[in-house]
Structure formats: C-alpha cells, structure tokens
C-alpha cells in the first residue's frame, strides 16, 4: 500500500467525495513502483501494477490527518504523462477534523446523493415520469390528505401505439413516449399533480384541482399533442391519446378511483379515440 502526501485542498475534496481521481506525475520513482516488465516469448512488454488501497496524508508530524482509501484502478495518461488513481470508498480515517462549513457541505452533498438515488428508483428511465410503484405509494398518501376531495385521476393511453411501432420502428415509438411524457409533465405542473408511467404506453396523472379546471386543461392537452407531432424523416408522426377521468369525491376508495379512470380510457377508445371520457 502506497502512502502519498497531498495538499489540504485535494485532501478535503477527496474526503468530501468532490474528487475521485488522484494524479501523480510519471516520475522515475512512480515508473519504478508502478510499471512491471513482462517477458514472454523473448519479448518485453509492460503492465501497470494495480493496488487495492492507498494511504493519503496531509501536513507534517505524527498527528497529521490521514485516510486509507480504496483504489479501484491505476492507469497511465500519455497525454499528461501522469499516473491516475481512481479512488473508491474511504476505509479508515485518522486525526480528521472537518470544520463546520465542511460538515454542512458534506451533509448537503449526502442529501443530494440520497435524493438522486430515490429519483432513479422512483422514475421510469425512458420517460422520466414516476413509475407505478411510486404511484401506488403516492396514491395511498394522497387519499388521506385534507384536500383529498380535490383529488382526480386521469388515465391516458396512446392511440394506435402498436401501429406507430410497426410503421416507424421502436426507436421512434420510444420518442413518442418521451414526447407524450414531456407534455403530460408540463400539464401536470399546471394541474398541481404528478405523472406516472403505468405500463407500456399507459400513463396516469394524479392531481389536485377543481373538476372544471381539470377538464378545461385536458382539452388543451389533447390539442397540444396533435398540433406539435413527432418528427420522422419520412413524415411527421401523428399522435393522439385517449383519456379517462375519475374524481375521488365520487368514489368509495382509491381502487375504485383508478378503476373508473381506466374504464374511461376504454370508453374513449370505443367512442373513436382522441377524446376524454369522465366516469362518475
């Protein structure tokens, strides 16, 4: 295990996970330590020695701060003539005192990382809408809120989506889903709600607003979706959706809310698609 002394700024950046790369100039010392010659079939080649962990120190004396950190990989950059140590998790730390400002920074960074992790778990990778698991969690919470009488469910299904995939290919089918999700997220913000990818080409909006305000904006959403279209080299892709709407104050429980909204989609498709049907 190598022991490397680094300056205070870099030490703190590594400690706070702002930096995950340590560079050292390819001096004679480091070439001797890290480059291993290999003789095979009377030919000499070279490889870079890999190390599992490093000890990083800052300052002078026995009480200087130090950390033992995982080293994931050692590589050489010909462009900069430097060895690059890819750093991982901190294994041990000694005499490390983080000032209050740095503690605040570390806590803030950890909270951001936690939020990003939760976002990646809760969101659909393609459409960036929330996933069905998150929808079920949110719905259970929404129906217990004081304003649950304003809760609405809008079930949305892309019309003739299989035909879009068959005609333009699955890559453009994905573009259509991305386009629709972008439109839904835009309108959900107006409706005080969230968008969820229910499955395939099906989406759900859960929102809190008056019934009149909801239906007015859903009509605008239908028009916007048709007007903008999705570009394809051969011709623009016409996209329409069918919507089913249900109101929680007209339902016995959350399951009936979703069931009614789903029934509304089926009715909208039966009645010609590209329309909104309210199930009461």
Residue pairs with C-beta under 8 A, 6 or more apart in sequence:
1 51
1 52
1 53
1 54
1 55
1 68
2 33
2 51
2 54
2 55
3 54
3 55
3 57
4 22
4 24
4 54
4 55
4 56
4 57
5 56
5 57
5 58
6 14
6 22
6 56
6 57
6 58
7 58
8 58
8 59
10 19
10 22
11 56
11 57
11 58
11 65
11 67
12 18
12 102
13 19
14 20
14 22
14 56
14 67
14 69
14 87
15 67
15 90
15 93
15 96
15 98
16 98
16 102
16 105
16 106
16 109
17 109
18 109
19 87
20 86
20 87
20 88
21 84
21 85
21 86
21 87
22 54
22 56
22 84
22 85
22 87
23 77
23 80
23 82
23 83
23 84
23 85
24 30
24 82
24 83
24 85
25 81
25 82
25 83
26 76
26 81
26 82
26 83
30 83
33 49
34 48
34 49
34 74
34 76
34 83
35 46
35 47
35 48
35 49
36 46
36 47
36 48
36 49
37 44
37 45
37 46
38 44
38 45
38 46
38 47
48 74
48 75
48 76
48 83
49 74
50 71
50 73
50 74
51 71
51 74
51 85
52 70
52 71
53 68
53 69
53 70
53 71
53 91
54 68
54 69
54 71
54 85
54 87
55 66
55 67
55 68
55 69
56 66
56 67
56 68
56 69
57 64
57 65
57 66
58 64
58 65
58 66
59 65
63 95
64 95
65 93
65 94
65 95
65 96
65 97
66 93
66 94
66 95
66 96
67 90
67 91
67 92
67 93
67 94
67 96
68 90
68 91
68 92
68 93
69 87
69 88
69 89
69 90
69 91
70 87
70 88
70 89
70 90
70 91
71 85
71 86
71 87
71 88
72 86
72 87
72 88
73 85
73 86
74 83
74 84
74 85
74 86
75 83
75 84
75 86
76 82
76 83
76 84
77 83
77 84
98 106
122 130
122 131
122 133
122 134
123 129
123 130
123 131
123 134
124 130
124 131
124 181
124 197
126 174
126 177
126 178
126 197
127 177
127 178
127 180
127 181
127 197
127 203
128 178
128 181
128 185
129 181
129 184
129 185
129 195
129 196
129 197
129 203
130 138
130 194
130 195
130 196
130 197
131 196
131 197
132 196
132 197
132 198
132 199
134 196
135 196
135 198
135 204
135 206
138 194
138 196
138 206
139 206
139 254
139 257
139 258
140 254
142 148
142 151
142 206
142 208
143 151
143 248
143 253
143 254
143 257
145 151
147 208
148 248
148 249
149 248
149 249
150 208
150 209
150 210
150 249
151 206
151 207
151 208
151 247
151 248
151 249
151 257
152 191
152 193
152 205
152 206
152 207
152 208
152 209
152 211
152 214
152 245
152 246
152 247
152 248
153 204
153 205
153 206
153 245
153 246
153 247
153 248
153 257
153 258
153 260
153 261
154 204
154 205
154 206
154 207
154 214
154 218
154 243
154 244
154 245
154 261
155 198
155 202
155 203
155 204
155 243
155 244
155 245
155 246
155 258
155 261
155 262
155 264
155 265
156 180
156 184
156 202
156 203
156 204
156 205
156 241
156 242
156 243
156 244
156 265
157 201
157 202
157 203
157 241
157 242
157 265
157 269
158 164
158 176
158 177
158 180
158 201
158 202
158 239
158 240
158 241
159 239
159 240
159 241
159 242
159 269
159 273
159 274
160 273
161 173
161 176
161 200
161 201
164 172
164 173
164 176
164 237
164 239
165 172
165 173
168 232
168 234
168 237
172 230
172 232
172 237
175 230
176 230
176 237
176 239
177 201
179 228
179 230
179 239
180 201
180 203
180 225
180 239
180 241
181 195
181 197
181 203
183 221
183 224
183 225
183 228
184 195
184 203
184 205
184 221
185 195
187 205
187 217
187 218
187 220
187 221
187 224
188 194
188 195
188 205
188 207
190 217
191 205
191 207
191 208
191 209
191 213
191 214
191 217
192 207
192 208
192 209
193 205
193 206
193 207
193 208
193 209
194 205
194 206
194 207
195 203
195 204
195 205
196 203
196 204
196 205
196 206
197 203
198 204
202 265
204 258
204 261
207 214
211 247
214 245
215 245
215 276
215 278
218 243
218 245
218 276
219 276
222 240
222 241
222 243
222 274
222 275
222 276
225 239
225 240
225 241
226 238
226 239
226 240
226 274
229 236
229 237
229 238
229 239
230 236
230 237
230 239
231 237
240 273
240 274
241 274
242 265
242 268
242 269
242 273
242 274
242 275
242 277
243 264
243 265
243 268
243 275
243 276
243 277
244 260
244 261
244 262
244 263
244 264
244 265
244 266
244 267
244 268
244 276
244 277
244 278
244 279
245 261
245 264
245 276
245 277
245 278
245 279
246 256
246 257
246 258
246 259
246 260
246 261
246 264
246 278
246 279
246 280
247 257
247 280
248 254
248 257
250 260
250 280
251 257
251 260
260 279
260 280
261 279
263 279
264 276
264 277
264 278
264 279
265 277
267 277
267 279
268 275
268 276
268 277
271 277
